[in-house]
Amino acid sequence: MRVRVSRDLRDEFLLACQADDKPAAQMIREFMRAYVESHPVPSEDNTKNESRDEHADRRNSKQG
């Protein structure tokens, strides 16, 4: 994964990580984990069921 950020942001981030005595990669992983935990994604099974339900709803609305 490659991410483009401004040089200033990168430099400030690295300095902040150094001040906390933490590697930048560790901090990025922690940010990613926190984001994923706060934004759950439906499981594949639920997604398939929702897709099937939406298809049935569209079909029923055309008939009625």
CORJOUR-V51244 format. One record per pair of residues at least 4 apart in sequence whose ideal C-beta (glycine too) atoms are under 6 Angstrom apart, sorted by the first residue. I is the first residue (numbers start at 1). J is the second residue. D is the distance in whole Angstrom. If there is no record, write none. Layout:
BEGIN
i: {I & I}
j: {J & J}
d: {D & D}
END
This chain:
BEGIN
i: {5 & 5 & 14 & 17 & 17 & 17 & 22 & 22 & 42 & 42}
j: {9 & 10 & 24 & 22 & 24 & 27 & 26 & 27 & 46 & 47}
d: {5 & 5 & 6 & 5 & 5 & 5 & 5 & 6 & 4 & 5}
END
